Amino acid sequence: MIRAATPLDAWHFAAIHRQCFDDPWTEENFRALLEDARVFGVVSGGDAIESCLIVRTVADEAEILTLATMSQARRKGLASHLLEAAIRELEARGVRLFFLEVAENNRPALALYAKSGFRTVGKRPNYYVSRDGAAVNALVLRRDLKPEAAS
């Protein structure tokens, strides 16, 4: 089940983020994001949220702020379904360009984004720092969207 996220989901986002990322965001970070009118989130998994996505929009552009799936729920297509739902929402809002940054060593994420039509348009050297202190480059990815015609 996919549904829109609310600020009440902030603790779910924080729990998933702690499991998935070296530098996780806090519940307060997520609550503030989900209260921002330029931001929307989608979640998958019903009461036990297993995957989450947050997108920020500005004018006719958008960026993924985070996409994460609990380790026990991976390889089920949850992230792909959330990404598809976000793309439909962005197209309905008239967004033309969709961006994100991803660690260049995150092969599963890179495969997901390539499958979803994103392409590399840049690189941010030493953008992330791993738990062991190593610097990791980020790739900047972009997908051109086809906004739905206004009715």
NORPE-V333409 format. One record per run of one state. SS is the DSSP state (h for helix, s for strand, l for the rest). FROM is the first residue (numbers start at 1). LEN is the number of residues. If there is no record, write none. Layout:
<<SS & FROM & LEN> <SS & FROM & LEN>>
This chain:
<<l & 1 & 1> <s & 2 & 3> <l & 5 & 2> <h & 7 & 14> <l & 21 & 6> <h & 27 & 9> <l & 36 & 3> <s & 39 & 6> <l & 45 & 6> <s & 51 & 8> <l & 59 & 2> <s & 61 & 9> <l & 70 & 1> <h & 71 & 3> <l & 74 & 4> <h & 78 & 15> <l & 93 & 4> <s & 97 & 7> <l & 104 & 3> <h & 107 & 9> <l & 116 & 3> <s & 119 & 11> <l & 130 & 5> <s & 135 & 10> <l & 145 & 7>>
